[in-house]
Amino acid sequence: MSMDYEQYLSKTAIDLKPSGIRKFFDLAASMEGVVSLGVGEPDFVTPWNIRDEAINALQDGYTSYTANAGLLELRQEISNYVQRRFNVHYDPENQIIVTVGASQSIDLAFRAIVNPGDEVLIVEPAFVSYASLVILAGGVPVSISTYSENGFKVTPDQIEAAITDKTKAILICTPNNPTGTCLNKEELTEIAKVIQKHDLICITDEIYAELSYDDGFTSMASIPGMYERTILINGFSKGFAMTGWRLGFLSAPKEMVGLMVKIYQYTTMCAPHMLQRAAIEALQNSTDQVEHMRESYWRRRNYMVQALNNIGLDCHIPGGAFYVFPSIKHTGLTSEEFASQLLQQEKVAVVPGNAFGESGEGYIRCSYATSIEQLQEAMKRMERFIDSLK
Amino acid sequence: MKLSNDELNILAILEENHRVSTEAMAMQLNMTEDNVQKTIKKLEDNKIIVSYPTLIDWNQIEGKETVVAMIDVKVTPQRGVGFDEIAERIYRYPEVNSVYLMSGTYDLSVTLEGKTLQEVSKFVSNKLSTIDNVISTTTHFMLKRYKHDGVIIEGNDEDDKRMVVTP
């Protein structure tokens, strides 16, 4: 007897928008000889000292659970790191949680603050999971579109216009995936005023903070008046090239963290013990490698911006992350058409901008976390593709 | 010698891969190609960039296998020139790959490459040991090369293990 599964499954889950990236992945993965600008993770392997420490941790038998919030020793290192890099202080005892990837931090943050019907503002184009996580937490995602004319920076007026009496929080990601846009201190200060005026919570996803190139990086949590209303999310994936380890962390006022720890102990218990040991090493002894990787991305960013502009794909200069988000509007194609024709004709994988929200339509995300030779090859193929459209 | 940021950035690129075109370098560093070429020329003229060697794994090629020996050499330094003159008499031999003056229990570390064990032994006994002021030599034959000048010979870190599209 065949079951009609639909009636047994969660309607909320069924109604979640399928990830636009998934579709594209299946297509690209089935092809040979693809040059990929579609990868949202570093091309570096995790620095050896960190890997070595994970091996040691396994050899030494660190295989048990840890405290829910993570090893205190690691939280202490995170506290030191956040103080050193972003100039904000969090108490390792009760203001920091080590999570399974920064994604889980985001999930925890929404679950801890959202009541049914609460609206959460999301600045788009945005990482694919924010809106769905808000829905899973019982909230309503409200997107604020940003545009290339303004460097994909959200303005206080735009936020003001999106606020209703149901608005609970705003999520900001800087440097941003997919646009690479990095908000500077002045811009954050202006945004902070609106957030404070309307008494909102700010969830700031700063996973790409280590990969900021021009003006350095300012954390929203360090803006006056924001500390007490900010949930700061960061992790090891991008800056330390540790995506597959799934290690992130969040820091926030202790009243929020206490509630999140309660949720976390039921959902996950703790992040893997041996990996937490290695993360201590990452924070203590990887400054040079992180710097080396940042410089390498910075050079490739410069290359990509020029190369794309040279072949007629206009793009703003992204201040961080490893993405360039050029416009493809003049080709007359939609993002998806452009990406899929480019893949079929020239075997170059990019991600259609609409995967990151409606305001991403007319753009593509090109990741430059790949070798300069691959980037050059991709540019050659893309130029040929664009010429073929004329 | 103090270098500018542009100069340091060019060195960082070249050290990783000296075959990157000057055009690609210029684009990576927001410089003009002409400026990149001039800067490289200057670094070469100042012997900051000494040479652009290619790392070849000869041992993979039939008939081209080599034997490498590292020799600890003790010498009596000479008045006025110290170790330099003896070092020169050694490094002038083309079969000598490298010569370093060392602190510790011996003075010169000499790396030698030959086709056979016999060839290397002959050089040590006939040429190296007979140089005036060479007191003793200790020859270590290299059995396997794991890493050379920062390059791992047989590692697989280089393979891209990432999925082709990720968020």
Interface residues (C-beta under 8 A of the other chain):
Chain A: S19 I21 F24 F25 A28 A29 V34 S36 G38 V39 G40 E41 D43 V45 F127 V128 S129 N177 E295 R299 R300 N302 Y303 Q306 A307 A349 V351 A355 T370 I372 Q376
Chain B: N9 A12 I13 N17 V20 A24 M27 Q28 L29 N30 D157 D160 R162 M163 V164 V165 T166 P167
